[in-house]
C-alpha cells in the first residue's frame, strides 16, 4: 500500500493526529516533546482507498550521535519511503525556525507535501500564517476533536499514487512475532539483524523503544510481521503514566502475536523479571522461542546455561532455547526454523480419530487412578480450537482428574505430535445425556 508519513518538529500533535486518522490508540500521546522515537505504522482507509500511515519522531537541530539525532534519522527514513508527506505544524505557535528546518528537508524530497495546521480547537488558529511555506492551501485540523480530518484525508487520497493491483499476502498468511525481554537486552538490535536494515533505534540507553513498531519481513516466501516492544520493567519501577502505557503496549503486542521471541542476556543471571515476562507469555498462551543473547561470549558454559534457563523458566518448558549472538550474527540462522516450527505447532490440528486413538493407548498404558473407589473414565476427546491447540476430554466426573494425570496426557500428546514451541490446553468436561445418546 501507499505510505503517508506525518512529519514535523516535536510536540505539534503528530501522534494524536496518527491516532485520529487510524482510529486507534497505538501512538503514545503525552504533553511533552520526544515521546515518539521510532517509526510507527498503521493501515487505514478513506473512501475505499487503503494506505499506511507512519508516525515519526520530531525533526530538530541537534548533535547527530545523540538520541535526538537518531530519532531524526528515523524520521528521514520514513520520509524517504513515503509517497505523501503531511507536514504537521502548531497553529497556536505559528511558523517557527524549527518548522523551517523541517520545511527545508521536505522540499528536498520532491514529494507531495500537505500542510496540516493542528490545534484548530482554538479560535485563534488560522491557515493564513502558513501560506508563506508555498506548499499550497494549508488544512486546519484538530487532532484532539477531529475537526478538518475529512478534508485532510481527501487531500491525502488525492495525492496518493495509483493503486498497485498486484496481490500480496493475505492476512491469514502472516506470522506475527513479538520481541520481548527486559530493557536493554538487544531487542531492537535483534529486529535490525532480522530485517537486515536499521529499522528501530539501537542505543545503550535502557528504555529507548516506547511504541510497538511493526516490521514486515519476507523470508523464504513466508511473510512475518515483527512487533518490537519496549522492555517490560518490574512493577515497582513503573512510576510514570508514560511507563504504564509502554508496558501496556508490550503486553498488547504479546497478546496479538502468534510467536514470542523472548530475549535473555547469557552474560547475566536469569532474573525474576525474566521469569515474570515468561509468565506473561504463558498466560497469553503464545508460541515461544527463547533466545540466549551474547552466548558467543560464554560458549564454554552455553549448555549449562541452557539447562539453567529451562529450569528457571518453568512457565515455558515447551519453548525451544537457542544460544545466539545478535551483535555478531552467531547462530542467527537457527531462529527462523524455530519460529516456523513454533507457529506450526501453535496452529496444528489433530483429527478426532487420531486423538482418540492416542487417548485409548494412553489409558491402556497408564489407567487413571481411583479416588475413594471411584475411577475416572475418559469417553472421548476432541480438539475445539487452534492457536494454541485446545483439547476437550469428556469424562464421567471432572473432579476425578488429578493434575498429574492431566500432565501425563499432555506429555503423551507432545510425544506423539511434538507441539514444540507452543502451549497446549486441556480441559475436562462431564459428558451430558445428550452427548451420551448422540454416540461416541
Order of alpha helices (4+ residues) and beta strands (2+ residues): beta-alpha-beta-beta-alpha-beta-alpha-beta-beta-alpha-beta-alpha-beta-beta-alpha-beta-alpha-beta-alpha-beta-alpha-alpha-beta-beta-beta-beta-alpha-beta-alpha
